[in-house]
Amino acid sequence: MHNKLPNLTQSTFVQPKIFNDLVTLYQCYWQTHCHLPKSFKFTTGEAILTELTGAIRFAVLSNIVDRDNTQECQSAVKQLQHIRASLDVIKGLLCVGWKMKMISHGAFASFNQSIDNIQKQTTGWQHWFMAQVNDEDLS
């Protein structure tokens, strides 16, 4: 009688914890971003969102590499390095907002804690890919 639509919530889009943590950080920052003064929001605030978007992109790209392919594992190592660099840039930009009293101390501390946790995950994941590359080199 009725055509059954596919259930989009049962999608095969599965990402690692780092992806979910980056999205959560984006959501939390967005709440702060919406209340920033326009001059800061449209300059530094947009730069933070751009860096977060780039980090999410690289997390997705790192997750879809062929883990049996040395070149793709090397690519993932570089992508994860980009995530780590973006997170350092985000920390710096958040510090500017905090020092200018546009971001509260509590929000700043919370963002930094989230970033530290994501950086640890990224480093661990990067080391895993590096080990895959090194194992292949030894073979």
DSSP file (Angstrom, degrees, kcal/mol; ACC not computed):
  #  RESIDUE AA STRUCTURE BP1 BP2  ACC     N-H-->O    O-->H-N    N-H-->O    O-->H-N    TCO  KAPPA ALPHA  PHI   PSI    X-CA   Y-CA   Z-CA
    1    1 A M              0   0    0      0, 0.0     2,-0.4     0, 0.0     0, 0.0   0.000 360.0 360.0 360.0 -60.6    0.0    0.0    0.0
    2    2 A H        -     0   0    0      0, 0.0     2,-0.4     0, 0.0     0, 0.0  -0.884 360.0-121.4-106.4 137.6    2.6    2.6    1.1
    3    3 A N        -     0   0    0     -2,-0.4     2,-0.5     1,-0.1     0, 0.0  -0.613  30.4-126.4 -72.9 132.7    6.1    2.5   -0.2
    4    4 A K        -     0   0    0     -2,-0.4    -1,-0.1     3,-0.0     3,-0.1  -0.699  18.7-141.4 -85.8 125.8    8.5    2.2    2.7
    5    5 A L        -     0   0    0     -2,-0.5     2,-0.0     1,-0.1    -1,-0.0  -0.570  28.9 -99.1 -81.3 147.5   11.2    4.8    2.9
    6    6 A P        -     0   0    0      0, 0.0     2,-0.9     0, 0.0    -1,-0.1  -0.374  36.1-112.4 -65.6 146.0   14.7    3.8    4.0
    7    7 A N    >   -     0   0    0      1,-0.2     3,-1.3     3,-0.1    -3,-0.0  -0.710  26.8-165.9 -81.8 107.8   15.5    4.5    7.6
    8    8 A L  G >  S+     0   0    0     -2,-0.9     3,-0.9     1,-0.3    -1,-0.2   0.695  82.4  67.2 -70.9 -18.7   18.2    7.2    7.4
    9    9 A T  G 3  S+     0   0    0      1,-0.3    -1,-0.3    -3,-0.1    -2,-0.1   0.662  92.3  61.9 -76.0 -13.9   19.1    6.7   11.0
   10   10 A Q  G <  S+     0   0    0     -3,-1.3    -1,-0.3     2,-0.0    -2,-0.1  -0.080  79.8 147.2 -99.3  33.8   20.4    3.3   10.2
   11   11 A S    <   -     0   0    0     -3,-0.9    -3,-0.0     1,-0.1    -2,-0.0  -0.182  57.3-127.4 -65.4 159.2   23.0    4.7    7.9
   12   12 A T  S    S+     0   0    0      2,-0.0     2,-1.4     1,-0.0    -1,-0.1   0.275  71.0 122.0 -92.6  11.0   26.4    3.1    7.4
   13   13 A F        +     0   0    0      2,-0.0     2,-0.5     0, 0.0    -2,-0.1  -0.611  37.6 168.3 -76.0  93.6   28.2    6.4    8.2
   14   14 A V        +     0   0    0     -2,-1.4    -2,-0.0     0, 0.0     0, 0.0  -0.942   7.8 178.8-114.1 127.0   30.3    5.3   11.2
   15   15 A Q        -     0   0    0     -2,-0.5    45,-0.1     1,-0.1     5,-0.0  -0.862  29.6-100.7-125.2 158.6   33.0    7.5   12.4
   16   16 A P    >>  -     0   0    0      0, 0.0     4,-1.4     0, 0.0     3,-1.0  -0.181  42.7 -95.5 -73.0 171.4   35.5    7.2   15.3
   17   17 A K  H 3> S+     0   0    0      1,-0.3     4,-2.9     2,-0.2     5,-0.2   0.835 121.4  64.7 -56.5 -36.3   35.1    9.0   18.7
   18   18 A I  H 3> S+     0   0    0      1,-0.2     4,-2.4     2,-0.2    -1,-0.3   0.883 100.6  51.7 -57.5 -38.9   37.4   11.8   17.5
   19   19 A F  H <> S+     0   0    0     -3,-1.0     4,-2.4     2,-0.2    -1,-0.2   0.953 111.5  46.0 -61.6 -50.1   34.7   12.8   14.9
   20   20 A N  H  X S+     0   0    0     -4,-1.4     4,-2.4     1,-0.2    -2,-0.2   0.884 112.9  50.5 -61.8 -38.8   32.0   12.8   17.5
   21   21 A D  H  X S+     0   0    0     -4,-2.9     4,-2.4     2,-0.2    -1,-0.2   0.882 109.8  50.1 -68.6 -37.1   34.1   14.8   19.9
   22   22 A L  H  X S+     0   0    0     -4,-2.4     4,-2.4    -5,-0.2    -2,-0.2   0.907 111.4  48.7 -65.4 -41.0   35.0   17.4   17.2
   23   23 A V  H  X S+     0   0    0     -4,-2.4     4,-2.6     2,-0.2    -2,-0.2   0.907 111.5  49.9 -65.0 -40.8   31.3   17.7   16.3
   24   24 A T  H  X S+     0   0    0     -4,-2.4     4,-2.6     2,-0.2    -2,-0.2   0.906 110.3  50.0 -63.4 -41.7   30.4   18.2   20.0
   25   25 A L  H  X S+     0   0    0     -4,-2.4     4,-3.0     2,-0.2     5,-0.2   0.912 110.3  51.0 -61.9 -41.9   33.2   20.8   20.3
   26   26 A Y  H  X S+     0   0    0     -4,-2.4     4,-2.7     2,-0.2    -2,-0.2   0.934 111.1  48.0 -59.2 -46.9   31.7   22.6   17.2
   27   27 A Q  H  X S+     0   0    0     -4,-2.6     4,-1.4     2,-0.2    -2,-0.2   0.914 113.9  46.4 -61.9 -43.7   28.3   22.5   18.8
   28   28 A C  H  X S+     0   0    0     -4,-2.6     4,-1.1     1,-0.2     3,-0.2   0.920 114.0  47.4 -66.5 -43.4   29.5   23.9   22.1
   29   29 A Y  H >X S+     0   0    0     -4,-3.0     4,-3.4     1,-0.2     3,-0.5   0.901 104.8  61.4 -64.3 -38.3   31.6   26.6   20.4
   30   30 A W  H 3X S+     0   0    0     -4,-2.7     4,-2.3     1,-0.3    -1,-0.2   0.881  99.0  56.2 -55.4 -39.3   28.6   27.5   18.2
   31   31 A Q  H 3< S+     0   0    0     -4,-1.4     4,-0.3    -3,-0.2    -1,-0.3   0.878 113.9  39.6 -61.1 -38.0   26.6   28.4   21.4
   32   32 A T  H X< S+     0   0    0     -4,-1.1     3,-1.5    -3,-0.5     4,-0.3   0.905 111.2  58.5 -74.4 -43.6   29.4   30.9   22.4
   33   33 A H  H >< S+     0   0    0     -4,-3.4     3,-1.6     1,-0.3    -2,-0.2   0.868  97.5  60.5 -54.8 -42.0   30.0   32.1   18.8
   34   34 A C  T 3< S+     0   0    0     -4,-2.3    -1,-0.3     1,-0.3    -2,-0.2   0.737 107.9  45.0 -61.1 -23.2   26.4   33.2   18.4
   35   35 A H  T <  S+     0   0    0     -3,-1.5    -1,-0.3    -4,-0.3    -2,-0.2   0.301  87.3 112.7-106.5   7.8   26.8   35.7   21.4
   36   36 A L  S <  S-     0   0    0     -3,-1.6    67,-0.0    -4,-0.3    66,-0.0  -0.455  80.8 -91.4 -77.6 152.9   30.1   37.2   20.4
   37   37 A P    >>  -     0   0    0      0, 0.0     4,-3.2     0, 0.0     3,-0.6  -0.359  40.7-114.8 -59.2 145.3   30.4   40.8   19.4
   38   38 A K  H 3> S+     0   0    0      1,-0.2     4,-2.7     2,-0.2     5,-0.2   0.868 112.5  54.9 -54.2 -44.3   30.1   41.1   15.6
   39   39 A S  H 34 S+     0   0    0      1,-0.2     5,-0.3     2,-0.2    -1,-0.2   0.892 117.2  36.5 -61.1 -39.4   33.6   42.4   15.0
   40   40 A F  H X4>S+     0   0    0     -3,-0.6     5,-2.9     2,-0.2     3,-1.0   0.891 115.5  55.0 -77.5 -41.4   35.1   39.3   16.8
   41   41 A K  I 3<>S+     0   0    0     -4,-3.2     5,-1.0     1,-0.2    -2,-0.2   0.906 109.6  45.4 -58.6 -44.9   32.5   36.9   15.5
   42   42 A F  I 3<5S+     0   0    0     -4,-2.7    -1,-0.2    -5,-0.2    -2,-0.2   0.453 126.3  27.6 -85.9   0.5   33.0   37.6   11.8
   43   43 A T  I <>5S+     0   0    0     -3,-1.0     4,-1.8    -4,-0.2    -3,-0.2   0.552 134.8  14.3-117.2 -84.2   36.8   37.6   12.1
   44   44 A T  I  >5S+     0   0    0     -4,-0.3     4,-2.0    -5,-0.3    -3,-0.2   0.888 126.8  54.6 -65.4 -41.4   38.4   35.4   14.8
   45   45 A G  I  ><S+     0   0    0     -5,-2.9     4,-2.0     1,-0.2    -1,-0.2   0.909 109.1  47.7 -61.0 -42.8   35.1   33.5   15.5
   46   46 A E  H  ><S+     0   0    0     -5,-1.0     4,-2.5    -6,-0.4    -1,-0.2   0.862 108.2  56.0 -66.0 -35.0   34.7   32.5   11.8
   47   47 A A  H  X S+     0   0    0     -4,-1.8     4,-2.4     2,-0.2    -1,-0.2   0.892 106.3  50.9 -63.6 -38.7   38.4   31.4   11.8
   48   48 A I  H  X S+     0   0    0     -4,-2.0     4,-2.4     2,-0.2    -2,-0.2   0.933 111.1  47.5 -62.8 -46.2   37.7   29.1   14.7
   49   49 A L  H  X S+     0   0    0     -4,-2.0     4,-2.5     1,-0.2    -2,-0.2   0.886 111.1  51.8 -62.8 -38.6   34.7   27.6   12.9
   50   50 A T  H  X S+     0   0    0     -4,-2.5     4,-2.3     2,-0.2    -1,-0.2   0.919 110.6  47.7 -64.5 -43.7   36.8   27.2    9.7
   51   51 A E  H  X S+     0   0    0     -4,-2.4     4,-2.3     2,-0.2    -2,-0.2   0.905 112.2  49.7 -63.9 -41.5   39.5   25.3   11.6
   52   52 A L  H  X S+     0   0    0     -4,-2.4     4,-2.3     2,-0.2    -2,-0.2   0.909 110.4  50.3 -63.3 -41.9   36.9   23.1   13.3
   53   53 A T  H  X S+     0   0    0     -4,-2.5     4,-2.3     1,-0.2    -2,-0.2   0.910 110.8  49.4 -62.5 -42.5   35.3   22.3   10.0
   54   54 A G  H  X S+     0   0    0     -4,-2.3     4,-2.5     2,-0.2    -1,-0.2   0.898 109.6  51.4 -63.1 -41.0   38.7   21.4    8.5
   55   55 A A  H  X S+     0   0    0     -4,-2.3     4,-2.0     2,-0.2    -2,-0.2   0.906 109.9  49.4 -63.7 -41.6   39.5   19.2   11.5
   56   56 A I  H  X S+     0   0    0     -4,-2.3     4,-2.1     2,-0.2    -2,-0.2   0.924 110.5  51.6 -62.1 -43.7   36.2   17.3   11.0
   57   57 A R  H  X S+     0   0    0     -4,-2.3     4,-2.5     1,-0.2    -2,-0.2   0.930 110.6  47.1 -58.7 -47.7   37.0   16.9    7.3
   58   58 A F  H  X S+     0   0    0     -4,-2.5     4,-2.3     1,-0.2    -1,-0.2   0.826 108.7  55.5 -67.7 -30.6   40.4   15.4    8.0
   59   59 A A  H  X S+     0   0    0     -4,-2.0     4,-1.5     2,-0.2    -1,-0.2   0.917 110.3  45.7 -65.3 -42.1   39.0   13.1   10.7
   60   60 A V  H  X S+     0   0    0     -4,-2.1     4,-1.1     2,-0.2    -2,-0.2   0.936 113.7  48.7 -64.8 -46.2   36.5   11.7    8.1
   61   61 A L  H  < S+     0   0    0     -4,-2.5     3,-0.4     1,-0.2     4,-0.3   0.878 110.4  51.3 -63.2 -37.8   39.3   11.4    5.4
   62   62 A S  H >< S+     0   0    0     -4,-2.3     3,-0.8     1,-0.2    -1,-0.2   0.840 107.6  54.0 -66.9 -32.6   41.6    9.6    7.9
   63   63 A N  H 3< S+     0   0    0     -4,-1.5    -1,-0.2     1,-0.2    -2,-0.2   0.738 105.2  52.4 -75.1 -22.5   38.9    7.2    8.8
   64   64 A I  T 3< S+     0   0    0     -4,-1.1    -1,-0.2    -3,-0.4    -2,-0.2   0.368  80.9 116.9 -99.0   7.0   38.2    6.1    5.2
   65   65 A V  S <  S-     0   0    0     -3,-0.8     2,-0.8    -4,-0.3    -3,-0.0  -0.357  77.4-105.1 -71.3 155.2   41.7    5.2    4.2
   66   66 A D    >   -     0   0    0      1,-0.2     3,-1.9     2,-0.0     7,-0.2  -0.731  28.6-156.4 -78.1 109.9   42.6    1.6    3.2
   67   67 A R  T 3  S+     0   0    0     -2,-0.8    -1,-0.2     1,-0.3    -2,-0.0   0.588  90.3  58.0 -70.2  -9.4   44.5    0.5    6.3
   68   68 A D  T 3  S+     0   0    0      1,-0.0     2,-0.6     5,-0.0    -1,-0.3   0.436  90.0  85.2 -95.1  -1.6   46.3   -2.1    4.2
   69   69 A N    <>  -     0   0    0     -3,-1.9     4,-2.2     1,-0.2     5,-0.2  -0.900  65.7-156.0-106.7 116.4   47.7    0.4    1.8
   70   70 A T  H  > S+     0   0    0     -2,-0.6     4,-2.4     1,-0.2     5,-0.2   0.886  93.3  51.8 -59.5 -42.8   51.0    2.1    3.0
   71   71 A Q  H  > S+     0   0    0      1,-0.2     4,-2.0     2,-0.2    -1,-0.2   0.898 110.7  48.0 -63.5 -39.9   50.5    5.2    0.9
   72   72 A E  H  > S+     0   0    0      2,-0.2     4,-2.3     1,-0.2    -1,-0.2   0.876 110.3  52.0 -69.0 -35.9   47.0    5.8    2.3
   73   73 A C  H  X S+     0   0    0     -4,-2.2     4,-2.0    -7,-0.2    -2,-0.2   0.898 108.9  50.7 -64.9 -39.3   48.3    5.2    5.8
   74   74 A Q  H  X S+     0   0    0     -4,-2.4     4,-1.8     2,-0.2    -2,-0.2   0.885 109.0  52.1 -63.3 -38.2   51.0    7.8    5.2
   75   75 A S  H  X S+     0   0    0     -4,-2.0     4,-2.5     1,-0.2    -2,-0.2   0.903 107.4  51.9 -63.0 -41.9   48.2   10.2    4.0
   76   76 A A  H  X S+     0   0    0     -4,-2.3     4,-2.7     1,-0.2     5,-0.2   0.889 105.1  55.8 -63.2 -38.5   46.3    9.6    7.2
   77   77 A V  H  X S+     0   0    0     -4,-2.0     4,-1.7     1,-0.2    -1,-0.2   0.927 110.6  45.1 -58.4 -44.3   49.3   10.5    9.2
   78   78 A K  H  X S+     0   0    0     -4,-1.8     4,-1.9     2,-0.2    -2,-0.2   0.896 112.1  51.4 -66.8 -40.5   49.5   13.8    7.4
   79   79 A Q  H  X S+     0   0    0     -4,-2.5     4,-1.7     1,-0.2    -2,-0.2   0.902 109.8  49.5 -63.7 -40.5   45.8   14.4    7.8
   80   80 A L  H  X S+     0   0    0     -4,-2.7     4,-2.3     1,-0.2    -1,-0.2   0.840 107.0  55.5 -68.5 -32.1   46.0   13.7   11.5
   81   81 A Q  H  X S+     0   0    0     -4,-1.7     4,-2.4    -5,-0.2    -1,-0.2   0.888 105.3  53.0 -64.3 -37.9   48.9   16.2   11.7
   82   82 A H  H  X S+     0   0    0     -4,-1.9     4,-2.7     2,-0.2    -2,-0.2   0.891 107.6  51.3 -63.0 -38.9   46.6   18.8   10.1
   83   83 A I  H  X S+     0   0    0     -4,-1.7     4,-2.5     2,-0.2    -2,-0.2   0.942 110.0  48.9 -62.1 -46.5   44.0   18.1   12.8
   84   84 A R  H  X S+     0   0    0     -4,-2.3     4,-1.7     1,-0.2    -2,-0.2   0.901 112.6  48.0 -61.4 -40.6   46.6   18.5   15.5
   85   85 A A  H  X S+     0   0    0     -4,-2.4     4,-2.3     2,-0.2    -1,-0.2   0.920 110.9  50.9 -65.4 -43.5   47.8   21.8   14.0
   86   86 A S  H  X S+     0   0    0     -4,-2.7     4,-2.8     1,-0.2    -2,-0.2   0.900 108.1  52.6 -60.5 -40.9   44.2   23.1   13.6
   87   87 A L  H  X S+     0   0    0     -4,-2.5     4,-2.3     2,-0.2    -1,-0.2   0.878 108.7  50.1 -64.3 -37.1   43.5   22.3   17.3
   88   88 A D  H  X S+     0   0    0     -4,-1.7     4,-2.1     2,-0.2    -1,-0.2   0.902 111.4  48.7 -66.4 -40.0   46.6   24.3   18.3
   89   89 A V  H  X S+     0   0    0     -4,-2.3     4,-2.6     2,-0.2    -2,-0.2   0.923 110.4  51.2 -63.4 -44.2   45.4   27.2   16.1
   90   90 A I  H  X S+     0   0    0     -4,-2.8     4,-2.8     1,-0.2     5,-0.2   0.918 108.5  51.7 -59.7 -44.1   41.9   27.0   17.7
   91   91 A K  H  X S+     0   0    0     -4,-2.3     4,-2.1     1,-0.2    -1,-0.2   0.920 110.8  48.5 -58.4 -43.3   43.4   27.0   21.2
   92   92 A G  H  X S+     0   0    0     -4,-2.1     4,-1.7     2,-0.2    -2,-0.2   0.919 112.6  46.8 -63.5 -44.1   45.3   30.2   20.3
   93   93 A L  H  X S+     0   0    0     -4,-2.6     4,-2.0     1,-0.2    -2,-0.2   0.883 111.3  51.6 -67.5 -38.0   42.3   31.9   18.8
   94   94 A L  H  X S+     0   0    0     -4,-2.8     4,-2.4     1,-0.2    -1,-0.2   0.880 106.6  55.2 -63.8 -36.6   40.2   31.0   21.8
   95   95 A C  H  X S+     0   0    0     -4,-2.1     4,-3.0    -5,-0.2     5,-0.2   0.893 105.0  52.6 -63.2 -39.5   42.9   32.4   24.1
   96   96 A V  H  X S+     0   0    0     -4,-1.7     4,-1.8     2,-0.2    -1,-0.2   0.945 111.0  46.9 -59.4 -47.9   42.6   35.7   22.2
   97   97 A G  H  <>S+     0   0    0     -4,-2.0     5,-3.0     1,-0.2     6,-1.3   0.872 113.8  48.1 -61.7 -38.0   38.9   35.7   22.8
   98   98 A W  H ><5S+     0   0    0     -4,-2.4     3,-1.6     4,-0.2    -2,-0.2   0.919 111.0  49.4 -69.1 -44.7   39.4   34.9   26.5
   99   99 A K  H 3<5S+     0   0    0     -4,-3.0    -1,-0.2     1,-0.3    -2,-0.2   0.798 109.8  52.2 -66.9 -27.3   42.1   37.5   27.0
  100  100 A M  T 3<5S-     0   0    0     -4,-1.8    -1,-0.3    -5,-0.2    -2,-0.2   0.378 116.8-118.8 -87.3   5.0   39.8   40.1   25.3
  101  101 A K  T < 5S+     0   0    0     -3,-1.6    -3,-0.2     2,-0.2    -2,-0.1   0.767  85.2 115.0  64.2  29.4   37.1   39.0   27.8
  102  102 A M  S   <S+     0   0    0     -5,-3.0     2,-0.5     1,-0.2    -4,-0.2   0.647  71.5  50.8 -97.9 -20.4   34.7   37.9   25.0
  103  103 A I  S    S-     0   0    0     -6,-1.3    -2,-0.2    -9,-0.1    -1,-0.2  -0.979  93.1-119.4-118.8 128.3   34.9   34.2   26.0
  104  104 A S     >  -     0   0    0     -2,-0.5     4,-2.7     1,-0.1     5,-0.2  -0.179  19.5-116.9 -65.5 157.8   34.1   33.4   29.6
  105  105 A H  H  > S+     0   0    0      1,-0.2     4,-2.6     2,-0.2     5,-0.2   0.908 115.6  51.1 -60.9 -42.1   36.7   31.7   31.8
  106  106 A G  H  > S+     0   0    0      2,-0.2     4,-2.3     1,-0.2    -1,-0.2   0.916 112.1  45.3 -63.5 -43.7   34.4   28.6   32.2
  107  107 A A  H  > S+     0   0    0      2,-0.2     4,-2.9     1,-0.2     5,-0.2   0.917 112.9  51.5 -65.1 -42.8   33.8   28.3   28.5
  108  108 A F  H  X S+     0   0    0     -4,-2.7     4,-2.4     1,-0.2    -2,-0.2   0.921 111.5  46.8 -60.1 -45.4   37.5   28.7   27.8
  109  109 A A  H  X S+     0   0    0     -4,-2.6     4,-2.2     2,-0.2    -1,-0.2   0.904 113.0  49.4 -63.4 -42.2   38.5   26.0   30.3
  110  110 A S  H  X S+     0   0    0     -4,-2.3     4,-2.2     2,-0.2    -2,-0.2   0.916 111.3  48.6 -64.6 -44.2   35.8   23.7   28.9
  111  111 A F  H  X S+     0   0    0     -4,-2.9     4,-2.7     1,-0.2    -2,-0.2   0.919 111.6  50.2 -61.5 -43.6   37.0   24.2   25.3
  112  112 A N  H  X S+     0   0    0     -4,-2.4     4,-2.6    -5,-0.2    -1,-0.2   0.889 109.4  50.4 -63.9 -39.1   40.6   23.6   26.3
  113  113 A Q  H  X S+     0   0    0     -4,-2.2     4,-2.1     2,-0.2    -1,-0.2   0.922 112.2  47.4 -64.7 -43.4   39.7   20.4   28.1
  114  114 A S  H  X S+     0   0    0     -4,-2.2     4,-2.3     2,-0.2    -2,-0.2   0.922 112.7  49.1 -62.2 -44.2   37.8   19.1   25.0
  115  115 A I  H  X S+     0   0    0     -4,-2.7     4,-2.8     1,-0.2    -2,-0.2   0.909 108.8  52.9 -63.2 -42.3   40.7   20.1   22.7
  116  116 A D  H  X S+     0   0    0     -4,-2.6     4,-2.0     1,-0.2    -1,-0.2   0.916 110.3  48.1 -59.2 -43.3   43.2   18.4   25.0
  117  117 A N  H  X S+     0   0    0     -4,-2.1     4,-2.0     1,-0.2    -1,-0.2   0.905 112.7  47.8 -64.4 -41.4   41.2   15.1   24.9
  118  118 A I  H  X S+     0   0    0     -4,-2.3     4,-2.8     1,-0.2    -2,-0.2   0.892 109.3  54.1 -66.6 -39.2   40.8   15.3   21.1
  119  119 A Q  H  X S+     0   0    0     -4,-2.8     4,-2.6     2,-0.2    -1,-0.2   0.892 107.3  50.9 -62.7 -39.1   44.6   16.0   20.7
  120  120 A K  H  X S+     0   0    0     -4,-2.0     4,-2.3     2,-0.2    -1,-0.2   0.924 112.0  46.9 -63.2 -43.9   45.3   12.8   22.8
  121  121 A Q  H  X S+     0   0    0     -4,-2.0     4,-2.6     2,-0.2    -2,-0.2   0.920 112.5  50.1 -62.0 -43.8   43.0   10.8   20.6
  122  122 A T  H  X S+     0   0    0     -4,-2.8     4,-2.7     1,-0.2    -2,-0.2   0.909 110.4  49.4 -63.2 -43.3   44.6   12.3   17.4
  123  123 A T  H  X S+     0   0    0     -4,-2.6     4,-2.5     2,-0.2    -1,-0.2   0.921 112.3  48.1 -62.6 -44.3   48.1   11.5   18.6
  124  124 A G  H  X S+     0   0    0     -4,-2.3     4,-1.8     2,-0.2    -2,-0.2   0.915 113.6  46.7 -62.0 -43.5   47.2    7.9   19.4
  125  125 A W  H  X S+     0   0    0     -4,-2.6     4,-2.1     2,-0.2    -2,-0.2   0.898 111.6  51.6 -66.0 -40.9   45.5    7.4   16.1
  126  126 A Q  H  X S+     0   0    0     -4,-2.7     4,-2.4     1,-0.2    -2,-0.2   0.908 108.4  51.2 -63.4 -42.1   48.4    9.0   14.3
  127  127 A H  H  X S+     0   0    0     -4,-2.5     4,-2.3     2,-0.2    -1,-0.2   0.875 107.2  54.6 -62.8 -37.0   50.9    6.7   16.1
  128  128 A W  H  X S+     0   0    0     -4,-1.8     4,-1.8     2,-0.2    -2,-0.2   0.944 110.3  45.0 -61.5 -47.4   48.7    3.7   15.0
  129  129 A F  H  X S+     0   0    0     -4,-2.1     4,-2.1     1,-0.2    -2,-0.2   0.885 111.3  53.6 -64.0 -37.9   49.0    4.7   11.4
  130  130 A M  H  X S+     0   0    0     -4,-2.4     4,-2.7     1,-0.2    -1,-0.2   0.889 107.1  51.6 -63.4 -38.7   52.7    5.4   11.7
  131  131 A A  H  X S+     0   0    0     -4,-2.3     4,-2.8     2,-0.2    -1,-0.2   0.879 107.2  53.2 -64.8 -37.6   53.1    1.9   13.1
  132  132 A Q  H  X S+     0   0    0     -4,-1.8     4,-1.8     2,-0.2    -2,-0.2   0.918 111.6  45.7 -62.2 -42.5   51.3    0.5   10.1
  133  133 A V  H  X S+     0   0    0     -4,-2.1     4,-2.0     2,-0.2    -2,-0.2   0.928 114.5  47.5 -65.5 -45.7   53.6    2.3    7.8
  134  134 A N  H  X S+     0   0    0     -4,-2.7     4,-1.7     1,-0.2    -2,-0.2   0.873 109.6  53.0 -65.8 -37.5   56.7    1.2    9.8
  135  135 A D  H  X S+     0   0    0     -4,-2.8     4,-1.0     1,-0.2    -1,-0.2   0.897 110.0  48.9 -62.5 -39.7   55.5   -2.4    9.8
  136  136 A E  H  < S+     0   0    0     -4,-1.8     3,-0.3     1,-0.2    -2,-0.2   0.873 108.8  53.1 -67.4 -37.7   55.1   -2.3    6.1
  137  137 A D  H  < S+     0   0    0     -4,-2.0    -1,-0.2     1,-0.2    -2,-0.2   0.837 108.3  50.9 -66.5 -32.5   58.6   -0.9    5.7
  138  138 A L  H  <        0   0    0     -4,-1.7    -1,-0.2     1,-0.2    -2,-0.2   0.718 360.0 360.0 -77.0 -21.1   60.1   -3.7    7.8
  139  139 A S     <        0   0    0     -4,-1.0    -1,-0.2    -3,-0.3    -2,-0.2   0.482 360.0 360.0 -74.8 360.0   58.4   -6.4    5.7
